[in-house]
Amino acid sequence: MAGKAAAPGTAVLLVTANVGSLFDDPEHLQETWLRELYQVVHTHKPHFMALHCQEFGGKNYEASMSHVDKFVKELLSSDAMKEYNRARVYLDENFKSQEHFTALGSFYFLHESLKNIYQFDFKAKKYRKVTGKEIYSDTLESTPMLEKEKFPQDYFPECKWSRKGFVRTRWCVADCAFDLVNIHLFHDASNLVAWETSPSVYSGIRHKALGYVLDRIIDQRFEKVSYFVFGDFNFRLDSKSVVETLCTQATMQTVRAADTNEVVKLIFRESDNDRKLLEFDKELSVFKDRLYELDISFPPSYPYSEDSGQGAQYMDTRCPAWCDRVLMSPSARELILKSESEEKVVTYDHIGPNVCMGDHKPVFLAFRLAPGAGKPHAHAHKCCVVQ
């Protein structure tokens, strides 16, 4: 299944998906969701696949966390994934722990043809060979194969308590070491507040949290390696500029509270402006020297209708935005094989454009690690030594 003989390098597939809607309505969404994911796997035939999920267990997790086991079992035992004979699954399901709960789920699949793959033990500071399929859940704080952290409450005081945070794992594939970070940043608590200033107060909160993560993964505790950060960044468009620029000709509806006559909602209706919207996608620019992203050619990944019959329709509650992203360090960019042939070996896109995947469309990056890309660092990473 994996890799054509003519295509050099190790095929890698990185997927990020906010799955809150999926677990709130698995009866109508799960089969379609998984079918679309499997189609991407079939198309790109990765040797190594990482699936980062946010809101794992659902937005109403106390009621819907019970659907997790079925989803995980399906992923690990489906015919579509039968050639992936090794897997690691890390699920933060302990919603009773307000201090630590992030609702993040990270899945890693290794194709049977992939040899000599290792995962880093952060406690022992050693790489360990990956064999078999293992699932870690409930509390992950004691798992040495990852680093997990929830953002401090004072980062986003408007929330009663937040599930936002990150999970980091480190891998060595074909002597090439890299970190994979599953991240979920803060949302906009109020459209009206976000619209008041440019940039909005919420973008500043996201910058603070993302900066914290980047500083954390390159600190002095461990050797620095390339990294990919993919998840729900909740990046929003510059709302004030969008309204002032795009909506001058749009139909505007003002909704006021019946008792106080205060404005509680402004509704603007525009269409066919995905490409125009990109110019208002500015939040990542703060990190232009630290994070790289391939050109975006797909529509905003959020907020889609959760009606299973309206897969391509946005909800009118928020301005569409590219919340779900796959970002990388400058050195990770250099790991991606640049093809000199006509064959397209790097793809950055969304999943399920015409079907309902929930309020977020998953986003993926498919590429090949260039042969020998990590060779100069192989000895330093100790990737060739079974621990």
C-alpha positions in Angstrom: 0.0 0.0 0.0 2.7 2.5 1.0 4.9 4.3 -1.4 5.5 3.8 -5.1 9.0 2.4 -5.9 9.7 5.4 -8.1 9.0 7.9 -5.4 12.0 8.4 -3.1 11.9 9.1 0.6 9.5 8.3 3.4 5.9 9.2 2.9 4.5 11.2 5.8 0.9 12.2 6.4 0.0 14.8 9.2 -3.7 15.4 9.9 -5.3 17.7 12.3 -9.0 17.5 13.2 -11.2 19.2 15.8 -13.6 16.3 16.4 -16.0 17.8 18.9 -19.0 17.5 16.6 -18.0 13.9 15.7 -18.5 12.6 19.2 -21.6 14.7 19.9 -23.3 13.0 16.9 -21.4 9.8 16.0 -24.5 8.0 14.6 -24.7 10.5 11.7 -21.0 11.6 11.3 -18.6 8.9 12.3 -19.0 6.6 9.2 -18.6 9.5 6.8 -15.8 11.1 8.7 -13.7 7.9 8.8 -14.5 7.2 5.1 -13.1 10.5 4.1 -10.0 10.1 6.3 -9.4 6.6 4.8 -9.6 8.0 1.3 -6.8 10.4 2.1 -4.7 7.6 3.5 -5.4 5.5 0.4 -4.5 8.4 -1.9 -1.2 9.4 -0.2 -0.2 6.0 1.1 1.9 7.2 4.0 4.6 5.1 5.7 4.1 7.2 8.8 0.8 8.9 9.7 0.0 11.2 12.6 -3.6 12.2 13.5 -4.0 15.1 16.0 -7.5 15.5 17.4 -8.9 18.3 19.5 -12.1 18.3 21.6 -11.6 14.6 21.7 -14.6 13.0 23.3 -16.9 15.8 22.2 -17.8 19.3 23.4 -20.2 17.7 25.9 -17.5 15.2 26.9 -19.2 14.1 30.1 -22.0 12.6 28.0 -20.2 11.7 24.8 -16.8 10.4 26.1 -18.5 6.9 26.0 -18.2 7.0 22.2 -14.4 7.1 22.3 -13.7 3.4 22.6 -15.7 2.5 19.4 -13.9 5.2 17.4 -10.5 4.1 18.5 -11.3 0.4 17.9 -12.5 1.2 14.4 -9.4 3.2 13.6 -7.0 0.5 14.8 -8.8 -2.5 13.3 -10.3 -1.2 10.1 -9.3 -2.8 6.7 -8.2 0.6 5.5 -5.5 0.6 8.2 -4.6 -3.1 8.2 -1.1 -2.6 6.8 -0.2 -0.3 9.8 1.1 -3.0 12.2 2.3 -0.5 14.9 0.5 2.3 16.5 0.6 4.6 19.5 -2.5 6.3 20.8 -2.6 9.0 23.5 -6.0 10.1 24.7 -6.6 12.7 27.4 -9.9 11.5 28.7 -9.7 12.4 32.4 -12.2 15.3 32.3 -12.6 15.2 36.1 -9.1 16.7 36.4 -9.7 20.4 35.7 -6.1 21.0 36.4 -4.8 18.8 33.6 -7.6 18.0 31.1 -6.9 19.1 27.5 -9.3 16.8 25.5 -6.5 16.1 23.1 -6.1 12.8 21.3 -2.9 11.9 19.3 -2.7 8.9 17.0 0.4 7.6 15.2 0.4 4.8 12.7 3.4 3.0 11.2 3.3 1.0 8.0 4.6 -2.5 8.0 7.2 -1.6 5.4 8.7 1.1 7.6 11.8 -0.2 9.4 13.7 1.2 12.3 11.4 3.8 13.8 11.9 5.1 17.3 10.1 7.3 19.8 11.7 9.5 22.3 11.4 8.8 26.1 11.5 12.2 27.6 12.2 10.9 31.1 15.1 8.6 30.2 16.2 10.9 27.3 16.5 7.9 25.0 14.9 6.7 21.8 13.0 3.5 22.1 12.1 1.2 19.2 8.4 1.2 18.4 6.7 -2.2 18.3 3.1 -3.4 18.5 0.0 -1.2 19.2 -0.4 0.6 22.5 -3.1 2.9 23.8 -2.6 5.3 26.7 -5.5 7.1 28.2 -7.1 8.6 31.3 -4.2 10.5 32.8 -1.1 11.0 30.6 1.0 13.0 33.1 3.0 9.9 34.0 3.6 8.8 30.4 7.3 9.3 29.6 6.8 9.1 25.9 5.2 12.6 25.7 5.0 16.0 27.2 1.6 17.4 28.0 0.6 20.7 29.4 -2.6 22.7 29.8 -2.3 26.5 29.5 -2.6 28.4 32.8 -6.1 29.6 33.6 -4.9 33.2 33.7 -4.1 33.0 30.0 -7.8 33.2 29.2 -9.7 34.3 32.4 -13.0 34.7 30.6 -13.5 30.9 30.6 -14.7 29.2 33.8 -11.9 26.7 33.0 -10.3 25.9 29.7 -9.3 22.6 28.0 -6.7 24.3 25.8 -3.1 23.0 25.8 -0.7 20.9 23.9 0.8 17.4 23.7 4.3 16.8 22.3 5.9 13.6 21.0 9.3 13.1 19.4 10.0 10.6 16.6 13.0 9.3 14.6 12.2 8.0 11.1 14.9 7.0 8.7 17.5 8.7 11.0 15.5 11.9 10.9 14.3 13.2 14.2 11.4 15.6 14.7 8.8 16.7 17.2 5.1 16.5 16.6 3.0 18.9 18.7 -0.8 18.6 19.0 -2.1 22.0 20.0 -5.4 23.7 20.8 -5.4 27.5 21.3 -8.1 29.8 22.7 -11.2 30.8 20.7 -12.9 34.2 20.4 -15.3 34.4 23.3 -17.3 37.3 21.7 -17.6 38.3 18.1 -18.4 41.8 19.1 -15.3 42.1 21.3 -13.2 40.6 18.5 -14.6 43.2 16.1 -13.8 46.2 18.3 -10.0 46.3 17.8 -7.4 45.3 15.2 -5.8 43.0 16.0 -8.3 41.7 18.4 -7.6 41.1 22.1 -8.1 37.3 21.5 -5.3 37.1 18.9 -3.0 38.5 21.5 -4.0 35.7 23.9 -3.3 33.1 21.2 0.1 34.7 20.4 1.0 34.4 24.1 0.1 30.7 24.3 1.7 29.7 21.0 4.9 31.6 21.9 4.9 29.7 25.2 4.7 26.4 23.3 7.5 27.3 20.9 9.8 28.4 23.7 9.0 25.2 25.5 9.9 22.8 22.7 13.3 24.5 22.0 14.4 25.0 25.6 17.6 23.6 27.1 16.1 20.4 28.5 16.5 18.4 25.3 18.4 18.5 22.1 16.8 20.8 19.5 15.2 19.0 16.5 12.9 20.1 13.7 9.2 20.3 14.7 5.7 20.3 13.2 2.9 22.0 15.1 -0.6 21.1 14.0 -3.9 21.5 15.6 -6.8 23.9 16.1 -5.0 27.3 16.4 -8.4 29.1 16.4 -6.7 31.7 14.3 -9.4 34.2 13.2 -9.5 36.8 10.5 -8.9 40.4 11.4 -12.6 41.0 12.0 -12.6 44.7 12.0 -10.8 44.9 8.7 -13.1 42.2 7.2 -16.2 44.2 8.2 -14.8 47.5 7.0 -13.5 46.1 3.7 -15.7 43.3 2.5 -19.0 44.1 4.0 -19.5 47.7 2.7 -21.6 46.2 0.0 -23.0 43.3 2.0 -26.4 43.1 3.6 -26.1 43.9 7.3 -28.7 42.9 9.9 -28.5 44.4 13.4 -30.0 42.3 16.3 -30.8 44.1 19.5 -31.8 42.8 23.0 -35.5 43.1 23.6 -35.1 44.4 27.1 -32.1 46.8 26.8 -32.0 47.5 23.1 -28.3 46.9 23.1 -26.7 45.4 20.0 -26.1 41.8 20.6 -25.4 40.6 17.0 -24.4 41.9 13.6 -25.0 39.7 10.7 -23.2 40.3 7.4 -23.8 38.1 4.3 -21.2 37.8 1.6 -20.4 34.9 -0.7 -17.6 33.6 -3.0 -14.8 35.4 -1.2 -12.5 32.7 0.1 -9.5 34.1 -1.7 -10.3 37.6 -0.7 -10.5 36.5 2.9 -6.9 35.2 2.9 -5.6 38.7 3.0 -7.2 39.1 6.5 -5.6 36.0 7.8 -2.8 37.7 9.7 -2.3 36.0 13.1 0.6 33.8 11.9 2.6 36.8 10.7 3.8 37.4 14.3 5.7 34.1 14.1 7.1 34.5 10.5 10.6 33.8 11.6 9.7 30.8 13.7 6.9 29.0 11.8 6.5 28.2 8.2 3.3 27.2 6.4 2.7 26.1 2.8 0.4 28.2 0.7 -3.2 27.7 1.5 -5.4 26.8 -1.5 -8.4 25.4 0.4 -11.4 27.3 1.9 -11.6 28.3 5.6 -11.9 25.1 7.8 -14.4 26.6 10.2 -17.4 27.0 11.0 -19.3 24.5 8.9 -22.9 23.5 9.5 -23.2 20.4 11.7 -26.3 19.4 9.8 -25.3 16.1 8.1 -27.1 17.2 4.9 -25.2 20.5 4.5 -21.6 19.5 4.3 -20.4 22.5 2.3 -22.4 25.1 4.1 -21.0 27.5 6.7 -22.8 28.4 9.9 -23.7 32.1 10.1 -22.6 32.5 13.7 -19.0 33.5 13.0 -16.9 34.7 10.1 -15.2 31.7 8.4 -11.5 31.3 9.3 -8.6 29.0 8.8 -8.5 27.6 12.4 -7.0 24.3 11.6 -3.4 24.4 10.3 -0.2 22.4 9.9 2.9 24.6 10.7 6.5 23.7 10.9 9.9 25.1 12.0 12.3 26.5 9.3 14.4 23.3 9.7 11.4 21.1 9.2 10.7 22.8 6.0 14.1 21.7 4.7 13.2 18.1 5.5 10.4 18.0 3.0 11.5 16.6 -0.3 11.3 19.1 -3.1 10.4 17.2 -6.2 12.1 18.1 -9.5 9.7 15.9 -11.4 6.1 16.6 -12.4 4.8 14.3 -9.7 3.2 16.2 -6.9 4.7 15.0 -3.6 3.7 17.7 -1.2 0.0 18.4 -0.6 -1.6 20.8 1.9 -5.4 20.5 1.8 -8.6 19.9 3.7 -10.7 16.7 4.0 -14.3 16.1 3.1 -15.1 19.3 1.2 -18.5 18.1 0.1 -19.7 16.2 3.1 -20.4 17.0 6.7 -17.3 16.4 8.9 -18.7 18.5 11.8 -18.1 22.2 12.4 -14.4 21.8 11.4 -12.9 20.3 8.2 -9.8 18.3 9.0 -6.6 19.6 7.4 -3.6 17.6 6.2 -0.1 17.9 5.0 1.3 15.0 2.9 5.0 15.0 2.0 8.1 12.8 1.7 11.1 13.0 3.9 14.1 13.4 1.7 16.4 10.3 1.7 19.2 11.0 4.1 17.7 14.2 5.4 18.6 13.5 8.9 21.9 11.6 8.3 24.2 14.4 9.6 22.4 14.2 12.9 21.8 10.4 13.1 24.6 9.9 15.6 23.6 12.8 17.8 20.0 11.5 17.9 21.1 8.0 18.6 18.3 6.9 16.3 20.2 3.8 15.1 20.5 2.3 18.6 17.7 0.2 19.9 17.1 1.1 23.5 
